[in-house]
Amino acid sequence: MSETDRQRAVVLVRQLMTASGSESELDAAMTELESLVPDPNVSAIIFWPSHHELSRHLEAAELTPQKIVELAYQYEPFAL
């Protein structure tokens, strides 16, 4: 993933965490974020971190937009 995509993902996570924008703007931000990161459950890291495998061990203060993007890029799909 390019550095530009990572930076854009951080901006989008920050927007979602602060609920900056209208509902349609936030929906668009989530859709764009989901297209940038491999983790299909990135919203869980942002909104329900205790329910996501990669973030459940972290304190809320540790979950900066940068850390959330880092975790979302750590996701690896598994084969059934």
Secondary structure, DSSP 8 states (H G I E B T S, - for coil): --HHHHHHHHHHHHHHHTT-S-HHHHHHHHHHHHHHSS-TTHHHHHH-GGGSTTTTTS-GGG--HHHHHHHHHH------
